[in-house]
Amino acid sequence: MKHLLGLSLMAATLPVLADDTSEHDHGTFSFYAPIHATNLKVDGIAGMPPIESSVDELYDAHTRYFTFGFKWQGEKWFHSIEIWEGQYEPLGPGQGGDLGRVEGKLYVDMRQRISEYRTGYNFLQSGALKLHVIGGIREYDQTVDAYTQFTSSPSSQALGDVRKQTLNSRWAEATLGLQADYQLGENISITALHIAGVIGGSSAQTDIKAQFTMDNGLFFDAGYRWHNFESDGLEITENGALIGLGYSF
């Protein structure tokens, strides 16, 4: 009788344990669109000064823009995939600049795609604060066509001439960083992260954002992003607003 009673108690507890484990494994899935409303600086084009553009100028110049994100959040781990693509033609002030012994107008056409897989592990939790170590793989694929139109020259025959340089670069890098999440309330959280390329590239990114989640699973992100990367002497810096809309289930 004692053995039967013990087996009955074990059988009664097994479904609860299975349910808890199942809930832990399933985690939370979310789809979102991270929109980068940033200023842009392009430096390192041979014979040309840096080109800087504001958010308004980028919006006017954009001919294609695509962004997508997917994330799974568990009790300890998270995994995310993010793809961002933009095309801007033309980009730049188009104003006179000192190009050595000549004066010229300059601008660029730029096409850029950034794809990233990221994972994080919650190694420390204290109350509403969680700290994650994060890492992943990021791929950059960009083409920059730089144009210079001469407005003054030692030779009058060069006036009005347009010089074009095309810079194509594509590379992948391993990334490593830290992320802090703080739960302000039931539906509001703040996230701060810094991540950098450690193998295969040279990049650094800092994000600070707040997220508001509604009861039906919809959420809204708003914050700030600073992102710098370079390849073959070409350096690009983006900084400004980071906003996003998504749905979690």
N, C-alpha and C positions, 0 to 999 in steps of 0.2 A: 504493500500500500504506500509506504514511504517513497519507494522508487517511482511508482506511478504518479504520485503527487509532485515529485521533483520534475519528472518529464513534462507534466502538464504545465508547470510554471515556466519551464524553459521554452516550450512551444508558444506560450502566451507572449513571451518577451521577444521572440525572434522576429515577428513582423515589424515591431517598433524599430529594432536595430536595423533591419533591412531598409525601412522607409527613411531613417536618418541618413544612412549611407547613400541611398539613391539621391536624396535631396542635395547632399554635399557634392556628389559627383556631377549633377546636372548643372549647377551654377546658374548664371544669368547670361543670356545672349542679348546683344544689342547691335543695331545697324544705325549708322549716323553719317552725316555729311559735314566734315570739318572744312570750313571756309576760311581762307587766309586773306584777310584784308590788310595787306602789309605795304610798307614802303620798300623800295628796291634800290640797291646800289650794285653796279657792275664795274669791277676794276681789273686791271691787268691786260687789257687789249693793247697790243703793241702799237706805240705811236699815238695813243689816244688817252685823254684824261678820263677819270671815272665818270660814268653816266649814272645819274640819280633820278628816280621817278617816284612821285607820290602815289597814294592810293587812287586818287581821282584820275591821274594820268594812266595808271595801269588799267583802270576800268575802261577808259576811253579807247585804249590800244588793244584790249583783249579781243581775240577772234575765236577763241575756244577755251572752255574752262570745264573741268570734270573733276569730281572728288567723291571718294567713297571710303567708308570705314566699317569694319566688323570686329566685334570684341566678345570674348567669353570671359566672365569673371567668376572665379570660384572662391572658396573660403581662403585659400592660401595663394593660389596661382591665378594669373590672368594671361590671355593670349590675344593679340590683336593684329589685324592686317589693314593697312591704309594705303590708298593710291591717290595721288594728286597729279593733275596734268593741266598745263596752261600754255597758251600761245599768244604772243603780243607782237603786233606788226602795225606801224613801227613804234619804237619805244625810245624815248630820249628827248632832250630839250630842243634839239635842232637849232641851237644857238652857236654863235661863233666861239671858238676855243683856240687856245694857243697850241699849235701842233708843231712846235719847233720854230722853223724859219717861216712858216706859213700860217695863215688863218683858215679855218674851215668850219663847216657845220657837220655835226655828227649825230648819228642815231643807230639803233640796232633793231633787228628782228630777233625774237627769242622764242624758242620752243623748249619746254621743260617738262619732264615727268619724273616723279619721285615715288618709289614703291617701298614699303617697309613692312617687315614682320617684327613684332616686338613681344617679349614675354617678361613677366615680372613675378617675383616671389616675395610674399609678405614675411620678412624675417623678424619684425618687431612691431608689437602693438601695445599701446598704452592709452586706455580709455578710448577717446574718439580719434586718436591719432594712429595711423598705420604707415609704416615705412617699408618700401619695396626696393629690392635691387633689381634693375631691369637691364635687359640685353636684347640683341636682335641682329637682323641683317637689313641693310638699306641699300637700294640701287638708285643711282642717278643716271638720267639719260637726257642730255641737253645739246641743243644746237644754237649757236649765236652767230648771226650774220651782222657784221659791223660795217657801216658805211661812213665814208668821209667825203664831203663835197668841198673842194677848195674854193675859197673866196678871195684869197690873195696868194701870190706865189712869186718867187724870183723870176719865173718864166711866165709870160702872159699866156702862153699856149696851155698852161695847166689850169687856168681859171675855169671853174665850172666842172672840171673833171671829178668823177666819183670813183673812189677807191673802195673795194670790198674785201673784207676778210671773213672767212668762215671758220669757226672753231667748233668742232664736234668732240664731245667727250661722253663716255659711258663707263661707269665703274660701280663696283659693289664694295661695301665695307661692313665689318662687324662693329657693333656699337655696344656701349656699356654706360650705365648711369644709375641715378637714384631718383626715387619718386616718393613724395609725402602726400598722403590723403588725410584730410581732417573733416569729420562730420560735424557741421555746425548745428544741424537740426535733422528732423526726420527726412526732409526732402531737399536739403541744401548741403553741398559739400564743396571743399576747396582742394585743388590739386596743384602741386608745384613739382616740376621735374627738371633735371638737367641730364643730358645724354650727349655723348661724343663718340666720334669714330676712333677706334683703337687699332684696327687692322684693315689695311687696304684703302684708306682714304683719310681726309682731313676735314672733319665737320664738327660743329657744336650747336646744340639747340637747348633753349631754355623756355619753358612754358609755365605760365601761372594762369589758372582759370577757375571759375566757379561754375557749378552745375546745379540746376534746379530741376527736380524730377516730379512730375505730376502723378497722381494716383493711378491713371490709366496706362502708365508706362512711357509716355512721351517725356522727353527731357530737352533742355536748352543749355548750351555752354556759352560762356563769354569770358574772354580774358586777353592775354598778351603773349606774343611769340617773338623770340629772337632766334634767327637761324642763319648760320654762316658756314659756307663750304667753298672749297677751291680744288681745282684740278688743272694741271699743265699751266700754272701761273694765272689762270682766270679765277677771280674771287668774287663770289656773290653773297650779299648780305640782305636778308629780309627781316624787317621788324615792324610790328604793328598789331592790329586787332586780330584775335582768333575767335571765331564764333562757330556754332554748330547746332544742328537739330538732329534728334534721333529718337529711336523707340527701343525699349528693352522689354524682354519677356522671359 
